[in-house]
Amino acid sequence: MLPKDVTSDRLPPQVRRMLLGVTLSALGNGLVLPFAFVYFHSVRHIPTSIAGLIFSYGALISLAMAPIAGSLIDKWGPRPLLIISLSITGIGYASFSLIRNIPQAFLVMTITAIGNSAAWPSQGALSTELTPDHLRERIYGASFALLNVGLGLGGLASSLIVTIDKPHTFEVLYVGDGISFFVYVLVVLTLKDVGKRSKAERAAHATREGGWGDVIRDKVFVKVWIVSLFAIFLSYSQIEVGFTSFATTVANVLPARLAWAYAANTAVIAIFQLWVIKKLEKMPRGRGLALAMLFWAAAWAILAVAGVFKGFAVPAIIVCQFVFAIGEMIWSPIMPAIVNQIAPDHLRGRYNSASTNTWQIGMIMGPASAGVLLGAGLWGLWLGLLFGGLVAVAFVAFRMKLPERPQRVNQ
């Protein structure tokens, strides 16, 4: 059910409330995101190899659960699934504070991954139901900007609290992260008469033809999915392990200096995202996707400077993340808008879940490939593959035939 006034260029009030929830949960995630690996390894004394395996395991669980989540969203509506998934995620993150050994870590990661597997696609589907076609890029962009604001502020706050030799400081942060998701639940509960299916609608859904087979047979969506997968694999998935490892081991940048690069990335997105959305409104979407990937390719080229000219390493990694952020600001509003314009209403949950899978698969492939190549000292090959791969996928995206961007309805 869309808002009554579909002619306005302002985001509807319910959408603005939902964005508040996104920001609050991001603030909670920001409390723990910079320290998750440190907490496992340095505080709970879980070996590095096992800690990495735990995070990969979480991505695999989310990947396995995504098809189920998509089907449930289509049957029951995104709002009930978002409430349930946020609650499970909140329990999961709060339970990180209780971890004392490896089996407990795997158990808690299982709970958290199950919640996350449904939270992202249900949030995307609900955002779509709340927003007129012509404003969807704006809500996705605003959501991404506020996500970065929350992560940045949360990371800043946590950096003033945590101490390695005081485990309770980490425990407090994880409990706070869990609470932030329940606050988001309270916000979603205020969104009345949207995102849920009546008994008659559920019955109609049960008899309606269509399912995952329709998603797989959608040639336009499959092309978009493949482009998205390789784009994520060659960009976002290389940050946590690849970028960090290259900067510290090849460019010899002190770990503390990495915070400057991440701060530059977050600040650029928080400040300029809405401005970038306005600039994109008349650009064909395929061209926008290609442009985003070219910015990412340029970011990796700049990172190479840090490896060759060590004296410029710190400025180079900062500029790298600045340029990378420009690509993010272009990509983040366009890709979900394409997915939700292609998706028929009765399969929107499945389409969003499938789209989320590109992130999960990419986040499994990226750290593994970066670890192998950088571990073997092949950093030139690593950067060359990222640069060349992004340029090639950008060419494919540029030539894709995508649906026209919806225009504002005049009444």
C-alpha positions in Angstrom: 0.0 0.0 0.0 1.6 3.3 -1.1 1.1 6.6 0.6 -1.9 8.5 -0.7 0.1 11.4 -2.1 2.2 9.9 -4.9 2.9 13.3 -6.5 5.0 14.7 -3.7 8.8 14.9 -3.9 9.0 14.5 -0.1 9.5 11.2 1.5 6.3 10.1 3.3 6.2 10.4 7.1 6.2 6.6 7.6 9.4 6.4 5.5 11.1 9.0 7.6 10.2 7.0 10.7 11.6 3.9 9.2 14.8 5.8 8.3 15.1 6.7 12.0 15.0 3.0 12.9 17.7 2.3 10.3 19.9 5.0 11.8 19.5 3.7 15.4 20.3 0.1 14.5 23.3 1.3 12.5 24.4 3.2 15.5 24.3 0.0 17.5 26.2 -1.9 14.8 28.8 0.9 14.7 29.5 0.2 18.4 30.9 -3.3 17.6 31.7 -3.4 13.9 35.3 -2.2 14.2 36.1 -4.6 17.0 34.3 -7.9 16.1 37.5 -9.7 15.0 39.5 -8.1 17.9 36.8 -9.3 20.4 36.9 -12.9 19.2 40.7 -13.2 18.9 42.2 -10.8 21.6 39.4 -10.9 24.2 38.0 -14.4 23.9 41.3 -15.9 22.7 39.8 -17.7 19.7 42.6 -18.5 17.2 42.7 -16.3 14.1 41.9 -19.1 11.7 38.9 -20.2 13.7 37.7 -16.6 14.1 37.8 -16.1 10.3 35.9 -19.4 9.9 33.2 -18.2 12.2 32.5 -15.1 10.2 32.5 -17.1 6.9 30.1 -19.6 8.6 27.8 -16.7 9.4 27.7 -15.7 5.7 27.0 -19.2 4.7 24.1 -19.5 7.1 22.6 -16.2 5.8 23.0 -17.5 2.2 21.3 -20.8 3.0 18.4 -19.0 4.8 17.8 -16.3 2.2 15.4 -18.4 -0.1 13.2 -19.3 2.9 13.2 -15.6 4.0 12.2 -14.5 0.5 9.3 -16.9 0.3 8.0 -15.9 3.8 8.2 -12.2 3.0 6.0 -12.8 -0.1 3.5 -14.8 1.9 3.2 -12.8 5.1 4.5 -9.4 4.0 7.7 -7.6 4.8 6.6 -6.0 8.1 6.0 -9.1 10.2 9.2 -10.6 8.9 11.2 -7.5 9.6 9.9 -7.4 13.2 10.8 -11.1 13.7 14.2 -10.8 12.0 15.2 -7.7 13.9 14.2 -9.3 17.2 16.3 -12.4 16.4 19.2 -10.2 15.3 19.0 -8.2 18.5 19.1 -11.4 20.6 22.0 -12.6 18.5 24.1 -9.4 18.9 23.4 -9.1 22.6 24.4 -12.8 23.0 27.9 -12.0 21.7 28.5 -10.6 25.2 28.0 -14.2 26.6 30.6 -15.9 24.3 33.4 -17.7 26.2 34.4 -20.4 23.9 34.3 -21.6 20.2 31.1 -23.6 20.3 29.3 -20.7 21.9 30.6 -18.4 19.2 29.3 -20.7 16.5 25.9 -20.9 18.2 25.6 -17.1 18.6 26.7 -16.5 15.0 24.0 -18.9 13.9 21.3 -16.9 15.6 22.6 -13.6 14.3 23.0 -14.9 10.8 19.4 -16.2 10.7 18.1 -12.8 11.8 20.3 -10.9 9.2 19.2 -13.3 6.4 15.6 -11.9 6.6 16.2 -8.4 7.9 17.8 -6.9 4.8 15.4 -8.2 2.2 12.3 -7.5 4.4 13.6 -3.9 5.0 14.1 -3.4 1.2 10.6 -4.8 0.4 8.9 -2.7 3.1 10.8 0.5 1.9 9.5 -0.2 -1.6 5.9 -0.6 -0.4 6.1 2.7 1.5 7.6 4.7 -1.3 6.2 5.8 -4.7 8.2 4.6 -7.7 9.9 8.0 -8.5 11.2 8.3 -4.9 12.7 4.9 -4.5 16.3 5.9 -5.4 15.9 8.6 -2.8 14.9 6.4 0.0 17.7 3.8 -0.7 20.2 6.6 -0.9 19.0 8.3 2.3 19.0 4.9 4.0 22.6 4.3 3.0 23.7 7.8 4.1 22.0 7.4 7.5 23.5 3.9 7.8 26.9 5.4 7.5 26.1 8.2 9.9 25.1 5.6 12.5 28.1 3.4 11.9 30.5 6.4 12.1 29.0 7.8 15.3 28.8 4.3 16.9 32.4 3.6 16.0 33.5 6.9 17.4 31.6 6.2 20.7 33.0 2.7 21.0 36.5 3.8 20.5 36.2 5.9 23.7 34.9 2.9 25.7 36.7 -0.4 24.7 39.8 -1.6 26.4 41.4 -4.9 25.4 42.2 -6.0 29.0 38.6 -5.2 30.1 36.2 -7.7 28.5 33.2 -6.1 30.1 33.7 -3.0 27.9 33.1 -5.2 24.9 30.2 -6.9 26.5 28.5 -3.6 27.2 28.8 -2.6 23.5 27.3 -5.9 22.3 24.3 -5.5 24.7 23.9 -2.0 23.4 24.0 -3.2 19.8 21.3 -5.8 20.6 19.1 -3.1 22.3 19.4 -0.9 19.2 17.6 -3.5 17.1 14.7 -3.7 19.5 14.4 0.1 19.3 14.2 -0.4 15.6 11.4 -3.0 16.2 9.4 -0.3 18.1 9.8 2.0 15.2 8.5 -0.6 12.7 5.5 -1.3 15.0 4.4 2.3 14.5 4.1 1.7 10.7 0.4 0.8 10.6 -1.5 -0.8 7.7 1.5 -1.5 5.5 3.7 -4.4 4.7 1.4 -7.2 5.9 -0.9 -9.6 4.2 -4.5 -10.3 5.1 -5.9 -13.8 5.3 -7.5 -13.4 1.9 -4.2 -12.2 0.4 -2.3 -15.1 1.9 -4.9 -17.5 0.5 -4.5 -15.9 -2.9 -0.7 -16.1 -2.6 -1.0 -19.9 -2.0 -3.0 -20.4 -5.2 -1.1 -17.9 -7.3 1.4 -19.3 -9.8 4.9 -18.3 -9.6 7.9 -18.7 -7.3 11.7 -19.0 -7.4 11.5 -20.5 -10.9 10.0 -17.2 -12.1 12.9 -15.3 -10.5 15.5 -17.5 -12.2 13.8 -17.3 -15.6 13.7 -13.5 -15.5 16.6 -12.8 -17.9 16.8 -9.1 -17.1 17.1 -9.8 -13.4 19.6 -12.6 -13.9 21.8 -10.2 -15.8 21.5 -7.6 -13.1 22.2 -10.2 -10.5 25.4 -11.4 -12.2 26.6 -7.8 -12.6 25.9 -7.1 -9.0 27.7 -10.3 -7.8 30.9 -9.5 -9.6 30.7 -5.8 -8.7 30.4 -6.7 -5.0 33.1 -9.3 -5.2 35.6 -6.9 -6.9 34.8 -4.0 -4.5 33.0 -4.2 -1.2 34.2 -7.7 -0.4 37.8 -6.7 -0.7 37.8 -4.0 2.0 37.8 -5.9 5.2 40.7 -8.3 4.4 42.2 -7.1 1.1 42.4 -3.3 1.7 43.4 -3.7 5.3 46.0 -6.3 4.7 47.5 -4.4 1.7 47.6 -1.1 3.6 49.3 -2.6 6.7 51.6 -5.3 5.2 52.5 -3.9 1.8 52.2 -0.1 2.2 53.4 -0.4 5.9 50.6 1.9 7.2 50.1 1.8 10.9 46.7 0.2 11.8 45.7 3.4 13.7 46.0 5.3 10.4 43.4 3.1 8.8 40.8 4.8 10.9 41.5 8.1 9.0 40.7 6.4 5.7 37.5 4.8 7.0 36.4 8.1 8.6 36.9 9.8 5.2 34.7 7.2 3.5 31.9 7.5 6.1 32.0 11.3 6.2 31.8 11.7 2.4 28.8 9.4 2.2 27.0 11.1 5.1 27.5 14.6 3.7 27.1 14.1 -0.1 24.8 11.1 -0.6 21.5 13.1 -1.1 23.3 15.6 -3.4 24.6 12.7 -5.5 21.1 11.2 -5.8 19.8 14.5 -7.3 22.6 14.4 -9.9 21.7 10.8 -10.8 18.0 11.5 -11.5 18.5 12.0 -15.2 21.3 9.5 -15.8 20.4 6.1 -17.3 20.7 3.5 -14.6 23.1 1.2 -16.6 25.4 4.1 -17.0 25.2 4.9 -13.3 26.2 1.3 -12.4 29.1 1.5 -14.8 30.2 4.8 -13.4 30.1 3.4 -9.8 32.4 0.5 -10.9 34.8 2.8 -12.7 35.2 4.9 -9.5 35.9 1.7 -7.6 38.5 0.7 -10.2 40.1 4.1 -9.8 40.2 3.6 -6.0 42.2 0.4 -6.4 44.6 2.2 -8.8 45.1 4.8 -6.2 45.7 2.1 -3.6 48.5 0.8 -5.8 50.3 4.1 -5.3 50.5 3.4 -1.6 52.3 0.2 -2.3 54.8 1.7 -4.8 55.4 5.0 -3.1 55.5 4.3 0.6 56.1 8.0 1.5 52.6 8.7 0.2 50.9 5.7 1.6 48.7 7.4 4.2 47.4 10.1 1.8 46.9 7.4 -0.8 44.8 5.1 1.3 42.7 8.1 2.4 42.1 9.2 -1.2 41.4 5.6 -2.1 38.5 5.4 0.4 37.3 8.9 -0.6 37.0 7.8 -4.3 35.6 4.4 -3.2 32.8 6.3 -1.4 31.8 8.1 -4.5 31.2 4.8 -6.2 29.2 3.7 -3.2 27.0 6.7 -3.3 26.2 6.0 -7.0 25.6 2.3 -6.5 23.6 2.3 -3.3 20.4 4.0 -4.6 20.4 2.6 -8.1 20.8 -1.2 -7.6 17.9 -1.7 -5.2 15.7 0.6 -7.2 16.4 -1.6 -10.3 15.7 -4.8 -8.4 12.4 -3.5 -7.0 11.2 -2.1 -10.3 11.8 -5.4 -12.1 10.2 -7.4 -9.3 6.4 -8.1 -9.5 4.6 -7.3 -6.3 3.9 -10.9 -5.4 7.5 -12.0 -5.7 9.2 -8.9 -4.2 10.5 -10.7 -1.2 12.2 -13.4 -3.4 13.8 -10.8 -5.7 15.1 -8.8 -2.7 16.5 -12.0 -1.1 18.2 -13.0 -4.3 19.7 -9.6 -4.5 20.9 -9.9 -1.0 22.6 -13.1 -1.9 25.0 -11.3 -4.2 26.4 -9.6 -1.0 26.6 -12.9 0.9 28.3 -14.8 -1.9 30.7 -11.9 -2.6 31.6 -11.6 1.1 32.5 -15.2 1.1 34.6 -15.1 -2.1 36.3 -11.7 -1.5 38.2 -12.3 1.8 39.3 -15.8 0.6 40.7 -14.6 -2.7 42.4 -11.6 -1.2 43.9 -13.7 1.6 45.4 -16.2 -1.0 46.8 -13.6 -3.3 48.2 -11.3 -0.7 49.4 -14.1 1.4 51.5 -15.3 -1.6 52.9 -11.8 -2.1 50.9 -11.3 -5.4 49.6 -7.9 -4.6 50.2 -6.6 -8.1 48.1 -9.5 -9.5 45.4 -8.9 -6.9 45.0 -5.2 -7.7 45.3 -5.9 -11.5 42.4 -8.4 -11.3 40.3 -6.0 -9.3 40.9 -3.1 -11.7 40.5 -5.1 -14.9 37.5 -7.0 -13.6 35.6 -3.8 -12.6 36.3 -2.2 -16.0 35.0 -5.2 -17.8 31.9 -5.5 -15.7 31.3 -1.7 -16.0 31.3 -2.2 -19.8 28.6 -5.0 -19.5 26.5 -2.7 -17.2 26.8 0.2 -19.6 25.3 -1.9 -22.4 22.5 -3.5 -20.3 18.9 -2.6 -21.3 17.2 -1.7 -18.1 13.6 -0.4 -17.4 13.2 3.3 -17.7 13.4 5.3 -14.4 9.8 6.0 -13.2 8.7 9.6 -13.3 6.6 11.5 -10.8 2.9 11.1 -11.3 1.1 14.3 -12.0 -2.6 14.6 -10.9 
